[in-house]
């Protein structure tokens, strides 16, 4: 599994993905970790088939006892069906996820991990030396959906917003925005059901200083490409692919 450090400061951000051993018919996903001196948050830690390579990759950066928190942006299996295995590996950890989805996510297995329900208006995750903002992103695409913003690193983990359907081994950052559009268009028109929800999210996110937009699928956006994506997404009519 490819590991890319995308921020290095008082804490770190690491992206995991592009697993060459991923089964062919399983969609590729990006997993993210925030690492402080003594705690780690795993965001959208992946499907059950990714648990072993993901755990091995994470342990390159931190011992298992320092993996204290998990975050699920929504309820889809590609981001959190590994929960039952993390539950066995991290019995003292906390899972931060939507209050609405608790009864659904527990189907994946959540006997030991503490479920920390996120209210609709969002909240924060405090990792000691860094406090992350939980940004509402409802109906993009799930009816209870959240993103994570780090005001120190200026990174927004944006879930399915910004996602693209890529060939195996694609670069981790967008290098030609215009060429990248066609990898994103169908995904957003089919998965995103509401233009009003899109506008609400854009209004919220444009108030943040985002230098890296880090979606769950495909490439990340950096610098001016963040603004280019927000402008493109604003103009796109969504929920129309059928």
C-alpha positions in Angstrom: 0.0 0.0 0.0 1.3 3.4 -1.0 2.0 5.8 1.9 2.3 9.6 1.2 3.1 12.2 3.9 1.0 15.2 2.9 1.8 17.5 5.9 4.7 17.7 8.4 4.6 20.1 11.3 3.8 19.8 15.0 1.7 16.8 13.8 1.5 14.8 10.5 -1.0 13.8 7.9 -0.4 10.6 6.0 -2.4 9.3 3.0 -2.7 5.5 2.4 -3.9 4.1 -0.9 -3.2 2.6 -4.3 -2.9 -0.9 -2.9 -1.6 -3.0 -5.8 -3.1 -6.2 -4.2 -6.6 -4.8 -4.1 -9.1 -7.1 -5.7 -10.0 -5.9 -9.3 -13.7 -5.4 -8.7 -13.3 -3.4 -5.5 -13.2 0.4 -5.8 -9.9 2.0 -4.8 -10.0 4.2 -1.6 -7.8 6.7 0.1 -7.4 6.4 3.9 -6.0 9.2 6.0 -4.2 9.5 9.3 -3.5 12.4 11.6 -0.5 11.6 13.9 0.4 13.6 16.9 3.2 12.9 19.4 1.2 10.2 21.2 -2.2 9.8 19.4 -3.5 8.9 15.9 -6.8 9.4 14.2 -7.6 7.1 11.3 -10.2 8.6 8.9 -12.4 6.3 6.7 -10.0 3.4 7.5 -11.3 1.2 4.6 -13.2 -1.9 3.8 -12.7 -5.3 5.4 -10.4 -6.5 2.6 -8.0 -3.6 3.3 -7.6 -4.2 7.0 -4.4 -6.3 6.9 -2.4 -4.0 4.6 -3.8 -0.9 6.2 -2.9 -2.1 9.7 0.6 -3.0 8.5 1.0 0.5 6.9 -0.2 2.3 9.9 2.2 0.4 12.2 5.1 1.9 10.2 4.1 5.2 11.8 2.8 4.5 15.2 2.4 1.6 17.7 -1.0 0.1 18.0 -1.7 1.6 21.5 -1.4 5.1 20.0 -4.2 4.5 17.5 -6.8 6.1 19.7 -9.5 7.4 17.4 -11.3 6.4 14.2 -13.6 8.6 12.1 -16.2 7.5 9.6 -17.5 10.2 7.2 -20.6 8.1 6.5 -21.9 4.5 6.5 -20.6 3.1 3.2 -18.8 -0.3 3.4 -15.8 0.8 1.3 -14.8 3.2 4.1 -15.8 1.4 7.3 -16.7 -2.3 6.8 -13.3 -3.1 8.5 -14.8 -1.8 11.7 -15.2 -5.2 13.3 -11.5 -6.0 12.8 -10.4 -2.6 14.1 -12.7 -3.3 17.1 -10.6 -6.4 17.9 -7.3 -4.6 17.3 -8.1 -1.4 19.1 -10.5 -2.2 22.0 -9.8 1.1 23.8 -10.3 3.4 20.8 -13.2 5.7 19.9 -15.2 5.8 16.7 -16.5 9.3 15.8 -19.4 8.9 13.4 -22.8 10.3 12.7 -25.4 9.8 15.4 -27.9 8.8 12.7 -25.7 5.9 11.6 -24.9 4.2 14.9 -27.5 1.4 14.6 -26.3 0.8 11.0 -22.5 0.9 11.6 -22.8 -1.5 14.5 -23.7 -4.2 12.0 -20.0 -4.2 11.0 -19.0 -5.0 14.6 -18.5 -2.5 17.4 -18.3 -4.4 20.7 -15.3 -2.7 22.4 -14.7 0.6 20.6 -16.6 3.5 22.1 -19.0 5.0 19.6 -18.9 8.8 19.8 -22.0 10.1 18.0 -21.6 13.3 16.0 -24.7 15.6 16.0 -26.0 17.0 12.8 -24.3 20.4 13.3 -20.8 18.7 13.6 -18.3 19.3 16.3 -14.6 18.7 17.0 -12.1 15.9 17.6 -9.4 16.9 20.1 -6.2 15.0 19.8 -4.4 17.0 22.5 -2.0 19.1 20.4 -4.4 19.6 17.6 -8.2 20.1 17.4 -9.9 19.1 14.2 -13.2 20.5 13.0 -16.0 18.1 12.0 -17.7 19.9 9.1 -21.3 18.9 8.1 -21.6 17.6 4.5 -25.1 16.1 4.6 -26.4 14.6 1.3 -22.9 14.7 -0.2 -23.7 11.9 -0.8 -25.1 10.4 2.4 -28.0 11.8 4.4 -25.6 12.1 7.5 -22.2 13.0 6.2 -19.2 14.8 7.7 -15.8 16.0 6.6 -12.7 16.8 8.7 -10.9 20.2 8.6 -7.5 20.8 10.1 -7.0 24.6 10.6 -3.2 24.1 11.3 -2.4 21.9 8.3 -5.1 23.6 6.2 -6.3 20.2 4.9 -10.0 19.2 4.3 -10.6 15.5 4.2 -13.6 15.7 1.9 -15.0 12.2 1.7 -16.7 11.6 -1.6 -16.6 15.3 -2.6 -13.8 15.6 -5.1 -13.7 11.9 -5.8 -12.7 10.5 -9.2 -12.8 7.1 -10.8 -9.1 6.4 -11.6 -6.9 3.7 -13.2 -4.7 1.7 -10.9 -1.5 3.5 -9.9 -2.7 7.0 -10.6 -0.7 9.9 -9.0 -1.8 11.1 -5.6 -2.2 14.8 -6.6 -4.0 16.3 -9.5 -1.4 17.5 -12.1 -3.8 18.7 -14.8 -7.1 19.9 -13.6 -8.8 20.2 -17.0 -7.8 16.6 -17.9 -9.0 15.5 -14.5 -12.6 16.8 -14.9 -13.8 13.9 -16.9 -12.7 11.5 -14.2 -14.9 13.3 -11.7 -18.0 14.4 -13.7 -20.1 11.2 -13.7 -19.2 10.3 -10.1 -20.5 13.7 -8.9 -23.6 13.7 -11.1 -24.6 10.2 -10.1 -23.6 10.1 -6.4 -24.4 13.6 -5.3 -28.2 14.0 -5.2 -28.8 17.6 -4.2 -27.8 21.0 -5.6 -29.0 22.7 -2.5 -26.8 20.5 -0.3 -23.9 21.2 -2.6 -24.5 25.0 -2.3 -24.7 24.8 1.5 -21.4 22.8 1.7 -19.7 25.2 -0.7 -20.8 28.2 1.4 -19.4 26.6 4.5 -16.1 25.4 2.9 -15.3 28.7 1.1 -15.0 30.3 4.6 -12.1 27.9 5.4 -8.5 28.2 4.4 -8.0 25.0 2.5 -4.6 24.3 0.9 -5.2 20.5 0.3 -8.6 18.9 -0.5 -8.3 15.2 0.3 -11.1 13.0 -1.1 -11.8 9.4 -0.4 -11.3 8.3 -4.1 -8.8 9.4 -6.7 -6.4 12.3 -6.5 -5.9 15.1 -3.9 -6.1 18.8 -4.9 -3.4 21.2 -3.8 -3.1 25.0 -3.9 -5.0 26.7 -6.8 -6.5 23.4 -7.8 -8.6 23.5 -4.6 -10.3 26.7 -5.8 -10.6 25.3 -9.4 -12.4 22.3 -8.0 -14.8 24.4 -5.8 -15.6 26.6 -8.8 -16.2 23.6 -11.1 -18.3 21.8 -8.5 -20.4 24.9 -7.9 -21.3 25.1 -11.6 -22.0 21.4 -12.0 -25.6 20.2 -11.9 -25.7 17.1 -9.7 -28.2 14.4 -9.2 -28.9 14.2 -13.0 -26.9 11.2 -14.2 -30.0 9.0 -14.5 
